[in-house]
Amino acid sequence: MREKPQNITNESNERNMETVILLLQDGSPQALARLHVWYPEISEEQMKLASYFAKMRKEVHDQGDREALLRKRENPKATEEELSIGIYLEYIEPQVRDAVRQMRKKGYSTYESGFYGSEGFQRIGLLEHQLNGAHLSQEIVDEAKRVGAEIRVILGRDDAEDRQTRDAIEIHFTRFVDLEIIKKLWDMIVRDLPDLGHSALPSTIMGAHMFREGQEKYK
């Protein structure tokens, strides 16, 4: 049985997770030493890796916020694609943006994407049970191994939020990698996904409904 990876930011305990994330984003020796007191079972190298990805995630989100703010000021009317996804493209993290768009063209009902926690996890989640036909080619397996990543195709995950059966693809990076490497692996995975023969239907999550309602004034 594969051991469950150490996960600092998703642990169920009494520590303030916001504080943990801020310390990881800080990344100074003092901040990591404080975290090591809380998590002595996690090695110094693992802590540095978690900090690296926490910083990367923050930079990506800050850049996305800046780009989305500019978009809202200069061109607030959403495209048909954005209306279907339920969000401006600028809010989709750059390393998964093309993958999400291609998945939706192939019929997959995406609802979450990008960084998942602060420890090298990436995820694209679906609102429906659609990944039965997903297959990881040897090329993808070899590339994942080369960059220190593990890919999981998750089937039939029940989420209590709205009781939809949700599938997901998850990547766990165990080495220091940049966004370009992350993007390349996502693009390879999506390239090999079967085409479902139709585009994805408009997203049904609450945020997507609110986004479309907010766009009514631009019609």
Backbone as a ProteinNet text record, in pm:
[ID]
protein_1_A
[PRIMARY]
MREKPQNITNESNERNMETVILLLQDGSPQALARLHVWYPEISEEQMKLASYFAKMRKEVHDQGDREALLRKRENPKATEEELSIGIYLEYIEPQVRDAVRQMRKKGYSTYESGFYGSEGFQRIGLLEHQLNGAHLSQEIVDEAKRVGAEIRVILGRDDAEDRQTRDAIEIHFTRFVDLEIIKKLWDMIVRDLPDLGHSALPSTIMGAHMFREGQEKYK
[TERTIARY]
85	0	88.6	57.9	138.2	114.4	223.6	213.8	150	63.5	2.7	109.8	122.6	226.2	201.7	311.2	298.6	228.7	133.7	58.2	42.8	118.6	118.8	-11.6	-53.8	-163.6	-301.2	-311.8	-444	-465.6	-372.7	-389.9	-508.3	-578	-688.1	-633.3	-603	-553.5	-590.2	-542.2	-583.5	-497.1	-392.5	-306.5	-379.7	-346.9	-407.8	-342.2	-417.8	-360.2	-318.5	-387.6	-347.8	-207.1	-179.1	-46.1	58	25	116.5	150	47.6	69.9	154.8	128.6	208.2	354.3	378.5	515.6	584.1	510.5	567.6	599.7	510.6	534.6	652.7	671.9	786.5	915.8	923.8	1035.4	1169.1	1173.7	1299.3	1339.3	1468.5	1510.2	1430.7	1398.6	1323.4	1181	1118	981.6	977.6	1073.3	1075.4	1112.9	1197.4	1231.3	1108	1025.1	900.9	808.7	799.4	716.5	772.7	904.9	966.5	935.2	917.2	876.5	737.3	650.9	514.8	510.4	598	596.9	735.8	780.6	916.7	935.7	825.5	836.1	868.1	856.8	882	1025.5	1097.2	1239.2	1260.1	1383.3	1417.9	1398.7	1434.6	1420.8	1273.1	1189.3	1045	986.1	1032.5	983	1021.5	1144.7	1189	1108.1	1076.7	996.5	855.8	796.7	662.8	664.8	770.1	784	797.3	873.8	893.6	759.9	677.9	549.1	449.3	457.6	369.3	398.4	526.6	564	518.5	537.9	496.9	346.4	270.5	125.1	81.5	143.5	108.7	141.6	257	296.1	197.7	157.6	62.6	-71.5	-119.5	-248.9	-243.4	-134	-120.6	-118.1	-45	-39.1	-175.5	-246.3	-380.1	-476.6	-467.7	-553.6	-526	-396.9	-362	-414.2	-398	-443.8	-596.3	-664.7	-811.1	-863	-796.2	-837.7	-825.4	-716.3	-696.4	-801.8	-831.2	-933.2	-1069.9	-1105.4	-1234.8	-1245.1	-1134.9	-1136.3	-1143	-1067.5	-1052.2	-1146.7	-1186.3	-1271	-1353.1	-1452	-1524.1	-1621.6	-1657.4	-1753.1	-1688.5	-1747.3	-1692.7	-1718	-1628.8	-1648.3	-1746.3	-1793	-1882.3	-1813.6	-1685.1	-1609.4	-1606.1	-1581.1	-1575.9	-1712.2	-1818.4	-1952.7	-1980.3	-1931.5	-1950.5	-1868.8	-1742.7	-1657.7	-1708.5	-1755.5	-1806.1	-1701.9	-1600.1	-1493.4	-1410.7	-1348.4	-1254	-1134.2	-1083.3	-967.7	-847.7	-837.6	-723.8	-717.8	-831.5	-833.6	-789.4	-781.6	-735.2	-583.1	-521.7	-376.8	-309.9	-201.8	-143.7	-95.2	-49.5	2.8	-106.7	-233.2	-345.2	-445.7	-423.7	-523.8	-552.5	-447.8	-468.4	-529.2	-485.5	-538.4	-688.1	-729.2	-871.7	-952.7	-903.6	-976.7	-989.8	-882.7	-888.1	-978.3	-975.2	-1063.6	-1209	-1242	-1381.3	-1422.2	-1331	-1360.7	-1387.1	-1320.8	-1340.1	-1461	-1527.5	-1650.8	-1641.2	-1525.4	-1507.3	-1552.5	-1634	-1696.6	-1606.3	-1504.3	-1409.4	-1474.4	-1427.7	-1477.7	-1369.3	-1254.5	-1143.4	-1014.5	-911.8	-787.3	-671.5	-551	-430	-375.4	-310.2	-247.5	-352.1	-311.7	-402.6	-324.8	-342.4	-255.4	-126.1	-25.8	99.1	220.3	199.9	311.6	334.4	324.9	356.4	240.7	120.7	4.5	-62.6	-102.2	-182.2	-306.1	-416.8	-540.5	-632.8	-699.3	-813.9	-930.2	-1035.8	-1151.2	-1269.4	-1352.9	-1470.4	-1598.4	-1705.9	-1837.3	-1908.3	-1855.5	-1921.4	-1822.7	-1878.1	-1797.7	-1760.1	-1642.6	-1607.4	-1469.1	-1397.8	-1259.1	-1237.3	-1344.8	-1328.9	-1237.1	-1241.4	-1160.5	-1022.4	-986.4	-855.2	-744.1	-639.4	-525.8	-396.5	-302.1	-172.5	-77.7	-38.1	53	190	270.7	405	487.6	461.9	532.1	505.2	378.7	342.2	402.3	395.4	452.5	602.5	670.6	815.5	847.6	768.6	791.7	766.6	661.1	631.9	747.2	795.6	907.2	1031.4	1054.6	1173.5	1173.8	1055.9	1048.8	1010.3	1004.1	974.6	829.4	739.8	596.4	522.9	414.3	324.1	185.6	124	-9	-111.6	-223.4	-334.1	-460.6	-531.3	-664.1	-763.3	-841.3	-932.8	-1074	-1136.1	-1269.5	-1374.2	-1490.6	-1607.3	-1593.1	-1530.6	-1517.3	-1645.3	-1706.3	-1827.5	-1788.7	-1849.9	-1822.8	-1951.9	-1945.7	-2067.2	-2124	-2043.9	-2090.1	-2219.2	-2223.4	-2346.4	-2383.5	-2313.6	-2344.7	-2327.8	-2251.6	-2217.6	-2103.6	-2106.4	-1994.3	-1884.8	-1766.6	-1661.7	-1536.1	-1484.8	-1356.7	-1251.4	-1125.9	-1018.6	-890	-803.1	-665.5	-576.5	-485.8	-399.7	-253.8	-169.7	-25.9	43.8	136.5	216.8	362.5	415.8	555.7	640.5	741.8	827.6	966.1	981.7	1107	1076	1180.2	1165.8	1149.5	1033.5	1006.8	946.8	955.8	896.9	761	692.9	558.7	559.8	667.5	675.7	672.7	742.8	742.5	604.8	542.6	408	309.8	316.8	227.3	247.7	372.3	399.6	335.1	343.9	285.8	134	72	-73.4	-116	-45.8	-83	-71.2	30.4	46.6	-69.4	-107.4	-217.3	-346.5	-378	-504.5	-504.1	-390.2	-379.6	-425.5	-396.2	-428.9	-567	-639.1	-774.3	-867.7	-955.7	-1052.1	-1143.4	-1176	-1274.1	-1412.3	-1494.2	-1628.2	-1729.6	-1686.8	-1774	-1862.9	-1841	-1921.2	-1844.3	-1877.7	-1817.1	-1883.7	-1814.4	-1871.8	-1989.9	-2089.7	-2202.2	-2157	-2229.2	-2193	-2183.1	-2083.9	-2063.3	-2186	-2216.3	-2335.3	-2301.7	-2174.7	-2142.2	-2192.4	-2211.3	-2270.1	-2190	-2057	-1974.3	-1995.1	-2015.9	-2038.8	-2173.2	-2275.2	-2406.8	-2395.2	-2323.8	-2308.6	-2229.9	-2128.6	-2051	-2139.2	-2223	-2311.2	-2416.1	-2466.3	-2562.9	-2496.6	-2372.3	-2300.6	-2271.7	-2275.4	-2248.1	-2374.1	-2487.9	-2611.9	-2608.5	-2542.5	-2541.6	-2460.2	-2382.1	-2301.9	-2368.4	-2487.7	-2558.2	-2618.6
-119.3	0	124.4	219	340.4	427.4	478.4	562.2	696	746	877.3	984.4	1078.3	1180.3	1274.6	1324.4	1425.6	1548.1	1601.5	1715.4	1816.7	1923.9	2022.9	2099.9	2154.1	2249.6	2186.1	2056	1992.9	1905.5	1910.3	1831.4	1882.8	1789.8	1827.7	1838.2	1958.3	1980.2	2119.8	2158.9	2285.8	2403.2	2376.5	2485.7	2571.2	2699	2791.3	2772.7	2715.8	2685.3	2810.3	2920.6	3045.9	3085.4	3064.4	3094	3002	2874.7	2779.2	2822.3	2859.9	2900.6	3026.7	3122.3	3244.9	3215.7	3121.6	3084.7	3016.1	2931.8	2866.8	2970.4	3067	3171.9	3259.9	3279.8	3355.1	3282.4	3156.7	3072.9	3103.3	3198	3231.2	3116.5	3106.4	3001.8	3005.2	3126.2	3139.2	3083.8	3115.6	3067.9	2916	2859.2	2714.1	2642.8	2705.7	2646.1	2638	2741.9	2740.9	2628	2609.3	2501.4	2364.9	2354.6	2226	2184.5	2281.9	2251.2	2188.4	2238.9	2186.2	2052	2036.4	1915.9	1851.6	1796.9	1740.3	1619.3	1555.7	1437.9	1473.8	1601.3	1645.3	1695.1	1641.6	1673.1	1817.5	1865.3	2001	2019	1918.1	1927.2	1932.7	1852.9	1856.4	1992.1	2049.6	2180.5	2288.1	2280.9	2376.7	2362	2237.6	2214.2	2270.2	2249.1	2303.6	2455.3	2516.6	2662.2	2711.1	2640.2	2675.8	2680.5	2577.4	2573.1	2672.9	2698.8	2799.3	2936.8	2968.8	3096.1	3102.2	2993.1	2989.2	3009.1	2943.2	2955.5	3099.9	3163.8	3302.6	3393.8	3375.7	3458.1	3440.6	3317.3	3289.4	3356.5	3345.3	3404.5	3557.4	3613.4	3759.9	3811.4	3741.6	3782.1	3768.2	3660.1	3641.1	3749.7	3789.1	3895.9	4027.8	4055.6	4179.4	4177.2	4065.6	4054	4061.2	3998.6	4000.9	4141.6	4214.1	4351.5	4439.2	4424.2	4499.1	4460.1	4333	4284.8	4345.4	4348.4	4403.6	4551.2	4623.6	4766.1	4791.4	4715.8	4745.7	4668	4548.5	4466.2	4369	4422.5	4339.5	4237.5	4253	4159.4	4024.1	3919.9	3784.8	3725.4	3636.8	3562.3	3448.3	3386.2	3270.6	3159.3	3140.6	3038.5	3069.7	3195.2	3234	3220.9	3251.7	3234.9	3088.1	2999.2	2856.1	2807.7	2850.4	2811.3	2875.7	3001.6	3073.4	3157.6	3201.8	3283.3	3344.2	3457.8	3512.2	3417.7	3403.6	3316.8	3360.3	3490.2	3540.8	3481.5	3435.5	3376.3	3230	3168.5	3029.5	3029.9	2956.4	2957.7	2921.8	2990.5	2975.8	2835.5	2760.7	2627	2526.9	2559.4	2469.4	2532.4	2657	2728.5	2657.4	2624.4	2555.8	2418.1	2348.7	2215.2	2220.4	2316.3	2330.3	2360.8	2450.6	2487.8	2368.6	2291.8	2174.7	2065.6	2047.9	1948.8	1983.4	2110.6	2150.5	2133.5	2157.5	2132.8	1984.3	1900.3	1755.9	1704.9	1794.1	1755.6	1737.7	1763.9	1740	1861.6	1835.6	1943.1	1985.9	2063.5	2107.3	2205	2202.2	2301.2	2353.5	2288.2	2337.5	2300.2	2383	2353.1	2427.5	2371.9	2439	2386.9	2476.3	2438.1	2382.1	2278.8	2211.3	2192.4	2284.7	2287.7	2359.2	2347.7	2421.2	2329.5	2204.9	2110.4	2031.6	2099.1	2033.7	1960.5	1976.3	1910.9	2002.6	1943.8	2010.3	1924	1988.8	1911.7	1977.8	1895.6	1939.5	1848.8	1909.4	1833.3	1850.7	1748.2	1747.7	1739.1	1789.6	1782	1650.9	1574.4	1450.8	1335	1215	1093.5	1070.3	1119.8	1120.7	1063.4	1013.9	974.4	823.6	747	602.5	565.4	646.7	616.3	677.2	742.9	808.7	704.5	729.6	636.9	716.1	678.1	743.1	664.7	725	657.8	641	552.2	531.6	659	738.1	865.2	957.3	962.9	1048.1	994.3	862.8	800.4	828.8	816.4	840.6	986.9	1078.4	1220.3	1256.6	1200	1226.3	1177.7	1059.5	1004.7	1091.7	1140.9	1221.8	1350	1411.2	1538.3	1519.3	1394.2	1369.1	1388.9	1341.9	1360.6	1227.5	1225.1	1110	1158.4	1086.3	1123.8	1023.6	1074.9	989.2	1029.8	931.4	953.5	904.3	996.7	966.4	951.3	837.8	808.5	807.5	864.1	849.8	905.2	1024.2	1086.3	1161.3	1126.6	1195.1	1317.8	1429.7	1553.8	1599	1618.8	1650.6	1787.4	1872.2	2008.8	2009.8	1933	1931.2	1789.6	1689.6	1548.7	1505.3	1580.3	1537.9	1436.4	1336.9	1244.8	1312.2	1323.8	1400.6	1317.7	1323.3	1263.6	1374.2	1334.8	1434.2	1371.8	1457.4	1419.2	1498.7	1429.6	1494.5	1462.8	1563.9	1545.9	1590.6	1509	1545.7	1557.4	1678.1	1701.9	1691.4	1607.6	1585	1645.8	1724.9	1795.4	1941.2	2023.6	2163.7	2172	2219.8	2235.8	2373.7	2422.2	2551.8	2533.8	2645.6	2639.7	2578.9	2600	2545.1	2392.5	2332.5	2186.6	2136.8	2206.9	2169	2177.4	2286	2304.8	2194.8	2162.1	2059.7	1927.7	1889.2	1761.9	1765.2	1875.4	1887.1	1877.4	1946.9	1945.2	1804.4	1729.9	1591.9	1504.6	1519.6	1438.8	1465.2	1593.3	1630.1	1589.9	1598.4	1557.8	1414.1	1326.6	1184.9	1148	1243	1211.9	1187.9	1089.8	1066.2	1186.6	1215	1319.1	1260	1327.1	1276.1	1308	1379.2	1403.4	1525	1605.2	1726.8	1820.2	1946.8	2041.3	2029	2072.1	2069.3	2165.1	2126.7	2215.5	2328.5	2440.1	2549.6	2500.6	2551	2510.6	2541.3	2450.8	2465.8	2507.5	2535	2574.1	2715.4	2749	2876.7	2994.7	2987.4	3096.9	3124.4	3018.6	3034.3	3101.7	3063.1	3127.3	3277.1	3308.8	3449.1	3527.6	3464.8	3530.9	3564.1	3468.9	3492.3	3598.1	3598.3	3702	3840.3	3848.4	3975.1	4025	3933.3	3969.3	4019.5	4007.7	4048.6	4195.1	4278.6	4422.4	4455.9	4360.9	4387	4340.9	4285.6	4239.1	4354.9
0	0	0	-87	-96.7	25.9	80.9	198.8	164	249.1	228.2	244	147	156.9	274.5	331.9	436.6	379.5	452.3	402.8	515.1	507.8	616	619.7	505.2	506	508.5	489.1	490.6	613.9	708.6	829.9	911.2	976.8	1065.2	1207.5	1248.6	1384.2	1427.5	1544.5	1602.5	1556.2	1479	1434.9	1332.1	1332.5	1238.9	1103.4	1006.6	876.4	800.5	826.3	762.8	807.5	935.8	987.7	924.1	910.2	847.8	705.4	629.7	490.7	484.8	573.9	576.4	609.2	700.1	734	616	545.4	426.8	319.6	302.1	203	243.3	372.3	421.5	384	422.7	381.7	446.7	538.7	605.6	698.4	734.6	829	959.2	1005.2	1129.7	1115	1000.9	977.7	964.6	890.6	872.1	1001.5	1083.4	1212.8	1302.1	1296	1374.9	1329.1	1198.1	1145.5	1182.2	1185.2	1217.3	1361	1448.8	1586.7	1586	1500.9	1491.2	1418.1	1319.2	1235.2	1233.6	1345.6	1352.1	1261.1	1220.8	1134.5	990.2	954.7	818	806.9	709.3	695.9	652.2	670.3	629.1	479.5	401.2	255.8	215.3	280.3	252.3	288.1	398.9	440.9	339.8	290.3	189.6	61.2	25	-95.4	-78.3	39.6	67.1	59.8	113.1	107.9	-35.5	-114.2	-255	-328.9	-310.1	-379.8	-321.3	-191.6	-132.2	-190.7	-207.3	-268.8	-413.8	-486.9	-627	-640.2	-553.8	-558.2	-533.6	-433.3	-403.3	-521.4	-582	-696.2	-811.9	-837.4	-944.7	-916.6	-793.1	-758.5	-761.1	-712.6	-715	-858.6	-945.5	-1085.8	-1151.2	-1121.6	-1176.7	-1132.4	-1006.4	-955.3	-1027.8	-1050.7	-1121.1	-1265.3	-1332.7	-1471	-1479.8	-1383.9	-1384.3	-1356.5	-1266.1	-1236.3	-1360.7	-1433.6	-1557.1	-1660.4	-1667.9	-1762.5	-1729.9	-1604.3	-1564.4	-1599.5	-1588.1	-1619.1	-1769.9	-1847.2	-1989.1	-2079.9	-2038.5	-2124.9	-2040.4	-1966.8	-1868.8	-1928.4	-2056.3	-2114.8	-2137.8	-2082	-2092.7	-2230.1	-2271.4	-2395.3	-2369.7	-2475.7	-2460.1	-2382.9	-2408.3	-2336.2	-2186.8	-2152.1	-2011.4	-1944.8	-2017	-1962	-1930.5	-2014.9	-1991.5	-1872.6	-1865.4	-1752.5	-1623.3	-1635.5	-1519	-1450.8	-1527.4	-1468.6	-1581.1	-1554.1	-1651.3	-1663.2	-1783.7	-1805.2	-1722.6	-1696.2	-1618.6	-1477.9	-1428	-1294.5	-1294.3	-1410.1	-1417.8	-1419.5	-1331.2	-1319.1	-1451.4	-1486.8	-1620.4	-1653.9	-1554.4	-1584	-1617.9	-1584.5	-1616.8	-1711.8	-1750.4	-1830.5	-1963.2	-2036.9	-2164.7	-2143.6	-2038.3	-2010	-1980.7	-1899.4	-1866.5	-1992.6	-2074.4	-2196.3	-2289.9	-2303.2	-2390.7	-2333.8	-2202.1	-2140.9	-2164.8	-2151.7	-2172.2	-2319	-2410.3	-2552.2	-2577.6	-2500.2	-2513.7	-2435.9	-2361	-2293	-2143.4	-2082.9	-1939.4	-1857.6	-1757.1	-1678.6	-1562.7	-1592.6	-1490.2	-1393	-1268.1	-1171.3	-1077.4	-1072.8	-992.2	-1065.2	-1047.6	-1117.4	-1054	-1072.9	-1029.2	-898	-823.2	-696.8	-600.4	-528.3	-434.8	-304.9	-210.3	-94.9	-132.5	-47.3	-71.1	-77.9	-113.6	-106.1	-234.3	-346.1	-471.4	-536	-482.9	-541.9	-643.9	-755.6	-857.8	-881.1	-920.8	-936.1	-1036.9	-1117.6	-1197.5	-1159.1	-1104.3	-1058.7	-1152.2	-1158.6	-1245.8	-1164.2	-1223.6	-1160.9	-1190.5	-1283.9	-1325.1	-1325	-1339	-1344.8	-1491.4	-1532.3	-1674.1	-1705.4	-1606.2	-1629.7	-1639.2	-1658	-1671.7	-1787.3	-1893.5	-2011.6	-2009.7	-1898.3	-1891.2	-1885.7	-1960.7	-1965.3	-1970	-1884.6	-1883.9	-1972.5	-2082.9	-2174.8	-2111.5	-2168.4	-2117	-2128.1	-2231.6	-2247.8	-2129.6	-2085.9	-1972.2	-1842.8	-1823.3	-1704	-1695.9	-1809.5	-1812.9	-1784.3	-1841	-1818.4	-1672.5	-1614.7	-1473.8	-1385.4	-1413.7	-1336.8	-1351.2	-1472.5	-1499.2	-1416	-1397.4	-1323.6	-1177.1	-1132.3	-991.1	-954.7	-1040.9	-1016.2	-1015.7	-942.2	-940.3	-983.1	-1075.7	-1127.7	-1078.3	-1029.9	-987.3	-1061.3	-1115.2	-1170.9	-1066.4	-1012.2	-902	-958.1	-931.7	-984.6	-874.7	-906.8	-820.9	-682.3	-671	-539.3	-503.9	-391.8	-347.5	-266.1	-298.3	-226.2	-159.3	-29.4	45.9	12.5	-53.5	-79	-161.2	-268	-348.1	-392.6	-334.7	-356.3	-502.4	-580.2	-714.5	-705.1	-793.9	-802	-882.3	-822.2	-885.5	-909.3	-1029.9	-1064	-1063.1	-1059.9	-1059.9	-1111.2	-1160.7	-1192.2	-1098.1	-1033.2	-934.8	-965.3	-957.3	-974.7	-846	-800.9	-683.6	-726.2	-720	-754.1	-627.3	-632.5	-516.5	-535.8	-641.7	-665.2	-697.7	-697.2	-734.2	-885.6	-930.4	-1073.4	-1096.2	-1220.4	-1250.8	-1318.1	-1342.8	-1401.1	-1540.3	-1614.1	-1749.4	-1748.6	-1653	-1642.1	-1599.4	-1505.2	-1460.6	-1577.2	-1652.4	-1767.2	-1871.5	-1899.5	-2000.4	-1962.3	-1835.3	-1793.1	-1801.4	-1758.9	-1771.8	-1917.6	-2006	-2147.7	-2205.8	-2163.9	-2211.7	-2164.1	-2038.3	-1984.2	-2059.7	-2078.2	-2143.5	-2290.7	-2353.3	-2494.3	-2513.2	-2415.5	-2428.7	-2376.8	-2317.5	-2269.7	-2388.1	-2378	-2487.1	-2508.4	-2632.1	-2664	-2641.4	-2560.3	-2528.4	-2637.1	-2741.7	-2856.9	-2844.3	-2742.7	-2724.4	-2632.8	-2636.5	-2542.9	-2405.8	-2304.1	-2169.5	-2160.5	-2083.8	-2057.8	-1966.2	-1963.9	-1871.7	-1728	-1656.7	-1518.2	-1433.7	-1341.1	-1256.8	-1114.1	-1084.4	-947.4	-920.6	-793.8	-755.4	-810	-802.2	-850.5	-997.8	-1077.3	-1220.6	-1246.6	-1171.1	-1184.9	-1152.3	-1046.5	-1006.5	-1111.7	-1168.9	-1273.7	-1393.4	-1435.2	-1550.9	-1518.6	-1396.6	-1356.9	-1363.4	-1320.5	-1323.2	-1463.6	-1559.4	-1698.6	-1773.1	-1709.5	-1774.7	-1816.3	-1740.7	-1770.1	-1895.4	-1945.2	-2064.1	-2193.3	-2181.2	-2302.1	-2377.9
[MASK]
+++++++++++++++++++++++++++++++++++++++++++++++++++++++++++++++++++++++++++++++++++++++++++++++++++++++++++++++++++++++++++++++++++++++++++++++++++++++++++++++++++++++++++++++++++++++++++++++++++++++++++++++++++++++++++

